[in-house]
């Protein structure tokens, strides 16, 4: 998915939904690390992509929280 499309999709969600997404992605990272460590997959770049996705979601959450404060 393109980054711009991804950001639009994330901005449509509430803060609570975004925090839930972060938890889901963290569990995916955990599973992916096990798969890489045990040799089930060699897709190491997936972990990096998931971490970047978490950072994008956290940025949107912070933007929404700042808007609520104003």
C-alpha positions in Angstrom: 0.0 0.0 0.0 1.3 3.5 -0.8 2.2 5.7 2.1 -0.2 8.5 1.2 -3.1 6.0 0.9 -2.1 4.4 4.2 -2.0 7.8 5.9 -5.5 8.7 4.7 -6.8 5.4 5.9 -5.2 5.8 9.3 -6.5 9.4 9.7 -10.1 8.1 9.4 -9.8 6.0 12.5 -10.2 7.1 16.1 -7.4 7.3 18.6 -8.6 4.1 20.3 -8.7 2.2 17.0 -5.2 3.4 16.1 -3.9 2.2 19.5 -5.5 -1.2 18.9 -3.8 -1.3 15.5 -0.4 -0.6 17.2 -1.0 -3.5 19.5 -1.9 -5.8 16.6 1.2 -4.8 14.7 3.4 -5.3 17.7 2.2 -8.9 18.0 2.8 -9.3 14.3 6.4 -8.1 14.8 6.8 -10.6 17.7 5.6 -13.5 15.5 7.8 -12.4 12.6 10.9 -12.3 14.8 10.2 -15.9 15.8 9.7 -17.0 12.2 13.0 -15.3 11.2 14.9 -16.7 14.2 13.7 -20.3 13.5 14.3 -20.1 9.8 10.7 -20.3 8.7 10.9 -17.1 6.7 13.7 -14.9 5.4 11.5 -11.8 5.0 13.4 -9.7 7.5 12.3 -6.5 5.8 8.7 -7.1 7.0 9.8 -6.3 10.5 11.2 -3.0 9.4 8.1 -2.1 7.5 5.9 -2.9 10.4 8.0 -0.7 12.7 7.7 2.2 10.3 3.9 1.6 10.2 3.8 1.9 14.0 5.7 5.2 13.8 3.3 6.6 11.3 0.3 5.6 13.4 1.9 7.1 16.5 2.4 10.3 14.6 -1.2 10.5 13.7 -2.3 9.7 17.2 -0.2 12.5 18.5 -1.6 14.9 15.9 -5.1 14.0 16.9 -4.4 14.4 20.6 -2.9 17.9 20.0 -6.0 18.9 18.1 -8.2 17.8 21.0 -6.2 20.0 23.4 -6.7 23.1 21.3 
